[in-house]
């Protein structure tokens, strides 16, 4: 059970890191060509201290997808 949890967390972090690199490259490309950034604030909930951009949401979804996939495979 501990090994399964460790693999799941590792896969989630790996997926999030890969998506963070993709988001950074996409943001550089878009802002370099005069388009709006994918890291501008999209969701705001000040009472809870939550401020998310489209890039943040993509990273969170990549983490969840990789972790859930790893959990179901192992």
C-alpha positions in Angstrom: 0.0 0.0 0.0 2.8 2.4 0.8 4.6 1.6 -2.4 1.4 2.1 -4.4 0.9 5.5 -2.7 4.5 6.5 -3.4 4.2 5.6 -7.1 1.0 7.5 -7.3 2.5 10.6 -5.8 5.6 10.3 -8.0 3.5 10.0 -11.1 1.4 12.9 -10.1 4.4 15.1 -9.5 6.0 14.0 -12.7 2.9 14.8 -14.7 2.6 18.2 -13.1 6.2 19.0 -13.8 5.8 18.0 -17.5 2.7 20.1 -17.8 4.4 23.1 -16.1 7.1 23.0 -18.8 4.5 22.8 -21.5 2.6 25.7 -20.0 5.8 27.8 -19.7 6.7 27.1 -23.4 3.2 27.9 -24.5 3.1 31.1 -22.5 6.5 32.2 -24.0 5.2 31.5 -27.5 1.9 33.2 -27.1 3.2 36.3 -25.3 6.1 36.5 -27.8 3.6 36.7 -30.7 1.4 39.3 -29.0 -1.4 37.1 -27.7 -2.6 37.1 -24.1 -0.8 35.0 -21.5 -2.2 31.7 -20.3 -1.0 32.7 -16.8 -3.4 35.6 -16.3 -5.9 35.2 -13.5 -9.0 33.3 -14.6 -10.6 32.1 -11.3 -10.6 34.3 -8.2 -11.9 33.5 -4.8 -10.3 36.1 -2.5 -11.9 34.8 0.7 -10.2 31.5 0.3 -7.0 32.9 -1.1 -7.5 31.1 -4.5 -6.3 32.8 -7.6 -6.0 30.4 -10.6 -5.0 30.9 -14.2 -5.6 28.5 -17.1 -2.0 27.3 -16.7 -2.6 26.5 -13.1 -5.7 24.6 -13.9 -3.9 22.6 -16.5 -1.1 21.7 -14.1 -3.7 20.6 -11.4 -5.6 18.5 -13.9 -2.4 16.9 -15.2 -1.4 16.0 -11.6 -4.8 14.5 -10.9 -4.9 12.5 -14.2 -1.4 11.1 -13.7 -2.1 10.2 -10.1 -5.4 8.5 -10.7 -4.0 6.6 -13.7 -1.0 5.4 -11.6 -3.3 4.4 -8.8 -5.6 2.4 -11.0 -2.7 0.7 -12.9 -0.7 -0.4 -9.8 
